[in-house]
Amino acid sequence: MEFSGILLGILRVAGGFPYVECRDGTAGSESWAGSEVGTGLAGRKEYPVYKKNRVWALWSRLLAVALLVYAVTSVWALYAGYKPILLPTATLKTAVVIKECVIIFSITSFAGYLIFRESLALELVSELQRFRHSAIIRPAKRTRNALMIFLMVWFTGCYSTNFVIGVSFSSQDLSLYFMAKEVFEFAIWFLINGFAMWFYFAVVSAMSDGYDDLLSSLSALRPSPRTVSGSVGTRRNALGDAAEPTPESPPAEGLFESAAKSLVRIHDLHRLLHRYMAFPVTVSVQVSVITTIISLFFLTFWKVFDGHTRVKVLFVAYFFISALPLAVLCNIPEMLKCRVERLRALLCSLRRLHGDRSFNRAATNLLETLNESPGFKMCGLFTLGRSRVVDISSFTATYLIILIQFLASEASCHSQCCH
């Protein structure tokens, strides 16, 4: 698992992983060494065993109390008007209040869920660290890692800009207590959004490496290019020869058996990932949609804030940190889906061209196992994927137009009152 130290550090600070590695081999009852799903565990090195740490366990409990206090005080500050909102129109003030309520809900539900599901996080992290990774760094893997690092750096920069400008505005009107609450809100929101994107990417990337290994091993059963150009009978004979064991390649039965066990292990990791991350991803996507609509609504006031450069920079930064989680999370499943389709096409071609019954039966069984993939349905509400971006864009445009109409009617009423 790449960047595992950073991810576990973020999860510990968010209160969702109060465990440390047990280096002396004396794990307590609340520990996890990984499940025995799949095969190939005998020849692997020893992986870390985790045990609950008292300091991090106390931190998670204190954080739960802090979240409760934060939610109550934030709602009370908005209701009682302790947090001034100095904006030119009532519609814009309402949008800010909705944004604040959405952030309060997302932070409380997300962080509370991570604290409540700490045992499932332990199971997932342990199983992921025992998951067999490819030793080959392929160009596609290098590219996607570099792109994800760039997006996370961009997200961090936009978030830091939003934080600095927002705190500079708040320091002029808020007390020290509410300033501390603002800093706490910014820090926790950044941690949970960054964790949702990066952790989901890390696990799906590990599963993609597993599919790449399967494609690489099963591609050895393909006929040579010279044989493919021949007759059907020649192709079948060549495939039969390829299925026979040679000093350079393992037998076809061994390849299919190993591939089936690896595929079962990938599916188990996939199900475990969605048991843990379905709710956080759902909250991140829904909050990203709502805040993106509000951020676009803010940008319609661009001319109103002429001469206020910091306000304009704040609006642009807020748009990027609102839209980026949605764009990243909806595109992560695609790198797994394309590999599933490539593996399905490979198995279908091998089954179609090969004439041996045992070979075809093994290929069919592996294809049936592949079709048992859990998919990317989140909490039974929607399927995560690139197609969601189109649906959500239409939804965002519709509600943005409605907000602008409210703003136009408000401006019309204001001008009539002035006359």
C-alpha positions in Angstrom: 0.0 0.0 0.0 1.7 3.2 -1.2 1.7 6.2 1.2 0.3 4.0 3.9 2.0 6.0 6.6 0.4 9.2 5.5 -3.1 7.7 5.1 -2.9 6.0 8.5 -1.7 9.2 10.0 -4.7 11.1 8.6 -7.0 8.4 9.7 -5.6 8.5 13.3 -5.9 12.3 13.5 -9.5 12.0 12.3 -10.1 9.5 15.2 -10.8 6.5 13.0 -7.7 4.3 13.6 -6.5 4.2 17.2 -4.1 1.3 16.5 -0.3 1.0 16.2 1.9 -1.7 14.9 2.7 -4.5 17.5 6.4 -5.0 16.8 7.1 -7.4 19.7 4.5 -9.9 18.5 2.3 -9.6 21.6 -1.0 -8.4 20.2 -3.9 -8.1 22.5 -7.5 -9.2 21.9 -8.3 -6.1 19.9 -5.8 -6.8 17.1 -5.9 -7.9 13.5 -3.3 -9.8 11.4 -5.4 -10.0 8.2 -7.8 -12.7 7.0 -7.0 -15.9 5.3 -9.0 -15.2 2.1 -7.2 -16.3 -1.0 -4.0 -18.2 -1.4 -0.3 -17.6 -1.6 0.0 -16.5 2.1 2.6 -19.1 3.0 5.4 -17.7 1.0 4.8 -14.1 2.0 6.8 -12.0 4.5 5.3 -11.2 7.9 3.0 -8.2 7.8 2.4 -5.9 10.8 -0.1 -6.8 13.5 -1.9 -3.9 15.0 -3.1 -3.4 18.6 -5.1 -0.6 20.2 -3.1 2.3 21.5 -4.4 4.1 24.6 -3.2 7.5 23.6 -4.9 7.3 20.1 -8.0 5.7 21.7 -8.3 8.6 24.1 -7.8 11.0 21.2 -10.7 9.4 19.3 -13.0 9.8 22.3 -12.0 13.4 22.9 -12.5 14.1 19.2 -16.0 12.6 19.4 -16.8 15.0 22.2 -15.3 17.9 20.3 -17.4 17.1 17.3 -20.6 17.2 19.4 -19.6 20.5 20.9 -18.7 21.8 17.5 -22.0 20.8 15.9 -24.1 22.4 18.8 -22.1 25.6 19.0 -22.1 26.0 15.2 -25.8 25.6 14.8 -26.4 27.9 17.8 -24.1 30.6 16.3 -26.0 30.5 13.0 -29.4 30.6 14.7 -28.5 33.4 17.2 -26.6 35.5 14.7 -23.3 35.3 16.6 -21.5 34.7 13.3 -22.0 37.9 11.1 -22.5 37.4 7.4 -21.7 40.7 5.7 -22.9 40.2 2.2 -24.9 42.5 -0.1 -28.1 40.4 -0.8 -30.4 38.2 1.3 -30.1 35.4 -1.3 -26.3 35.3 -1.0 -26.6 35.3 2.8 -29.1 32.4 2.6 -26.6 30.5 0.3 -23.8 31.0 2.9 -26.1 29.7 5.7 -26.9 26.6 3.6 -23.2 26.1 2.9 -22.4 26.3 6.7 -25.2 23.8 7.5 -23.9 21.4 4.9 -20.4 21.6 6.2 -21.5 21.0 9.8 -23.5 18.0 8.7 -20.7 16.5 6.6 -18.0 17.0 9.2 -20.1 15.6 12.0 -21.5 12.6 10.1 -18.2 11.7 8.3 -15.9 12.0 11.3 -18.4 10.4 13.6 -18.7 7.4 11.2 -14.9 7.0 11.1 -14.8 6.9 14.9 -17.7 4.4 15.1 -16.2 2.1 12.4 -12.7 1.9 13.7 -12.7 -1.9 13.9 -13.7 -2.2 10.2 -10.9 0.2 9.3 -8.5 -2.1 11.1 -9.7 -5.1 9.1 -9.5 -3.2 5.8 -6.0 -1.8 6.5 -4.7 -5.2 7.6 -6.1 -7.0 4.6 -4.8 -4.3 2.2 -1.3 -4.6 3.5 -1.4 -8.4 3.1 -2.8 -8.0 -0.5 -0.2 -9.2 -3.0 1.1 -6.2 -5.0 2.7 -6.2 -8.4 6.4 -5.6 -8.3 6.3 -4.1 -11.9 5.7 -0.4 -12.0 3.8 0.0 -15.3 3.6 3.3 -17.2 -0.2 3.5 -16.5 0.4 3.1 -12.8 3.1 5.8 -12.8 0.8 8.1 -14.7 -2.2 7.7 -12.5 -0.1 8.1 -9.3 1.5 11.3 -10.7 -2.0 12.7 -11.7 -3.4 11.9 -8.2 -0.5 13.6 -6.5 -0.9 16.6 -8.7 -4.7 16.8 -7.9 -4.0 16.4 -4.2 -1.4 19.2 -4.3 -3.8 21.4 -6.1 -6.6 20.6 -3.6 -4.2 21.4 -0.7 -3.2 24.7 -2.3 -6.8 25.8 -3.0 -7.8 24.7 0.5 -4.9 26.6 2.1 -5.9 29.7 0.1 -9.5 29.4 1.3 -8.4 28.8 4.9 -6.0 31.8 5.0 -8.5 34.3 3.4 -11.4 33.0 5.4 -9.6 33.2 8.7 -8.4 36.7 7.9 -12.0 37.8 7.3 -13.3 36.0 10.4 -10.6 37.5 12.7 -12.1 40.9 12.3 -15.5 40.0 13.6 -15.3 36.8 15.7 -14.2 36.1 19.2 -11.2 33.9 20.0 -13.6 30.9 20.8 -15.3 31.2 17.4 -11.9 31.6 15.7 -10.8 28.3 17.2 -14.0 26.7 16.0 -13.3 28.0 12.5 -9.8 26.6 12.5 -11.1 23.2 13.8 -13.7 23.2 11.0 -11.2 23.9 8.3 -8.8 21.3 9.6 -11.3 18.5 10.0 -13.0 19.2 6.6 -9.7 19.1 4.8 -8.6 15.8 6.5 -11.8 14.0 5.8 -12.1 15.1 2.1 -8.4 14.3 1.5 -8.7 11.0 3.2 -11.9 10.0 1.2 -10.2 10.7 -2.1 -6.8 9.3 -1.4 -7.7 6.2 0.5 -10.4 5.2 -2.0 -7.8 5.7 -4.8 -5.1 3.7 -3.0 -7.3 0.6 -2.5 -8.8 0.7 -6.0 -5.3 1.2 -7.4 -4.1 -1.9 -5.5 -7.0 -3.9 -7.0 -6.1 -2.6 -10.5 -2.6 -3.9 -10.0 -4.1 -7.3 -9.2 -6.1 -7.2 -12.5 -3.0 -6.2 -14.4 -1.2 -9.2 -13.0 -4.1 -11.5 -14.1 -4.1 -10.0 -17.6 -0.3 -10.4 -17.9 -0.4 -14.1 -16.8 -3.4 -15.1 -18.9 -2.1 -13.4 -22.0 0.5 -16.2 -22.1 -2.3 -18.4 -23.4 -2.8 -16.3 -26.5 -1.5 -17.7 -29.9 1.4 -16.0 -31.6 0.6 -13.3 -34.2 1.8 -15.6 -37.0 -0.6 -18.3 -35.9 -3.6 -15.9 -35.6 -3.3 -15.1 -39.3 -3.8 -18.8 -40.2 -6.9 -21.0 -40.4 -9.3 -21.7 -37.5 -8.0 -25.2 -37.1 -4.4 -23.9 -37.0 -5.4 -21.4 -34.3 -7.0 -24.0 -32.2 -4.0 -26.3 -32.5 -1.7 -23.5 -31.5 -3.9 -22.7 -28.5 -3.8 -26.3 -27.5 -0.1 -26.2 -27.7 0.0 -23.0 -25.7 -2.1 -24.7 -23.0 0.4 -27.5 -22.6 3.1 -27.1 -20.0 6.5 -26.0 -21.2 9.8 -25.2 -19.4 9.1 -21.5 -19.9 5.4 -21.3 -19.0 3.2 -22.9 -16.3 0.3 -25.2 -17.4 -3.0 -23.7 -18.3 -4.9 -25.4 -15.5 -2.4 -24.0 -13.0 -2.8 -20.5 -14.5 -6.6 -20.6 -14.3 -6.6 -22.0 -10.7 -4.2 -19.3 -9.6 -6.2 -16.6 -11.4 -9.5 -17.8 -9.8 -8.0 -17.6 -6.3 -6.5 -14.1 -7.0 -9.8 -12.9 -8.4 -11.7 -14.1 -5.3 -9.2 -12.2 -3.2 -9.7 -9.0 -5.2 -13.5 -9.4 -4.9 -13.2 -9.8 -1.1 -11.1 -6.7 -0.8 -13.6 -4.9 -3.0 -16.5 -5.8 -0.8 -14.5 -4.9 2.3 -13.7 -1.5 0.8 -17.4 -0.7 0.1 -18.5 -1.9 3.6 -16.2 0.8 5.0 -16.1 3.5 2.4 -19.6 3.5 0.9 -21.0 6.0 3.5 -18.0 8.4 3.5 -17.9 8.4 -0.4 -21.7 9.0 -0.5 -21.4 12.0 1.9 -18.4 13.4 0.0 -20.2 13.2 -3.3 -23.5 14.7 -2.0 -21.7 17.5 -0.2 -19.5 18.2 -3.2 -22.6 18.6 -5.4 -24.3 21.0 -3.0 -21.2 23.1 -2.4 -20.4 23.2 -6.1 -23.8 24.7 -6.8 -23.3 27.3 -4.1 -19.8 28.1 -5.3 -21.0 28.7 -8.8 -23.7 30.9 -7.4 -21.0 32.9 -5.6 -19.1 33.3 -8.9 -22.2 35.0 -10.4 -21.4 38.0 -8.0 -18.0 38.5 -9.7 -18.8 42.1 -10.8 -20.4 43.0 -7.4 -17.0 42.5 -5.7 -14.9 44.6 -8.1 -12.0 46.0 -6.1 -12.2 43.1 -3.6 -9.5 40.8 -5.0 -9.4 38.6 -1.9 -13.1 37.9 -2.1 -12.7 36.8 -5.8 -9.8 34.5 -5.0 -11.8 33.1 -2.1 -14.7 32.3 -4.5 -12.5 30.6 -7.1 -10.6 28.5 -4.5 -13.9 27.5 -2.9 -15.2 26.3 -6.3 -12.2 24.1 -6.8 -12.2 22.5 -3.4 -16.0 21.9 -3.8 -15.8 20.3 -7.3 -12.6 18.4 -7.0 -13.8 15.6 -4.7 -16.8 14.9 -7.0 -14.5 14.8 -10.1 -11.9 12.6 -8.5 -14.3 10.1 -6.8 -16.4 9.6 -10.0 -13.3 8.9 -12.1 -11.5 6.4 -9.7 -13.8 3.4 -10.5 -13.0 3.8 -14.2 -9.5 2.4 -13.9 -10.9 -0.8 -12.4 -13.8 -1.1 -14.8 -11.6 -0.9 -17.9 -9.4 -3.7 -16.6 -12.5 -5.9 -15.8 -13.6 -5.4 -19.4 -10.2 -6.2 -20.8 -10.0 -9.4 -18.7 -13.6 -10.3 -19.8 -12.7 -9.8 -23.5 -9.5 -11.9 -23.0 -11.4 -14.8 -21.4 -14.1 -14.7 -24.1 -11.5 -14.8 -26.9 -9.7 -17.7 -25.3 -12.9 -19.6 -24.8 -14.0 -19.0 -28.4 -10.8 -20.0 -30.1 -9.8 -23.0 -27.9 -11.3 -26.4 -28.6 -10.3 -28.3 -25.4 -13.3 -28.9 -23.1 -11.4 -28.7 -19.9 -9.8 -25.4 -21.0 -13.1 -23.9 -22.0 -14.7 -25.1 -18.7 -11.9 -23.4 -16.7 -12.2 -20.2 -18.7 -16.0 -20.2 -18.2 -15.6 -20.7 -14.5 -13.2 -17.8 -14.3 -15.5 -15.6 -16.4 -18.4 -16.4 -14.0 -16.2 -15.5 -11.0 -15.3 -12.2 -12.8 -19.0 -11.5 -13.3 -19.5 -11.6 -9.5 -17.6 -8.3 -9.1 -19.3 -6.2 -6.4 -19.6 -3.1 -8.6 -19.6 0.5 -7.3 -23.1 1.1 -5.9 -23.0 3.4 -2.9 -25.4 2.7 0.0 -28.0 1.5 -2.5 -28.5 5.1 -3.8 -26.3 5.5 -6.9 -23.6 3.8 -8.9 -20.3 5.7 -8.7 -18.7 6.2 -12.2 -17.8 8.7 -14.9 -21.4 8.8 -16.1 -22.5 10.4 -12.8 -20.6 13.6 -13.8 -23.0 14.2 -16.7 -26.0 13.6 -14.5 -24.7 15.8 -11.7 -23.7 18.6 -14.2 -27.3 18.7 -15.5 -28.6 18.8 -11.9 -26.1 21.6 -10.9 -27.0 23.7 -14.0 -30.8 23.4 -13.2 -30.5 24.5 -9.6 -28.0 27.2 -10.4 -30.5 28.7 -12.9 -33.2 28.6 -10.1 -30.9 30.4 -7.7 -30.1 33.1 -10.3 -33.9 33.6 -10.9 -34.4 34.1 -7.2 -31.6 36.7 -7.2 -33.1 38.5 -10.2 -36.5 38.7 -8.6 -34.9 40.0 -5.4 -33.0 42.7 -7.3 -36.2 43.7 -9.1 -38.1 44.0 -5.8 -35.3 46.1 -4.4 -35.2 48.5 -7.3 -39.0 49.0 -7.1 -38.8 49.7 -3.4 -36.1 52.3 -4.1 -38.3 54.1 -6.6 
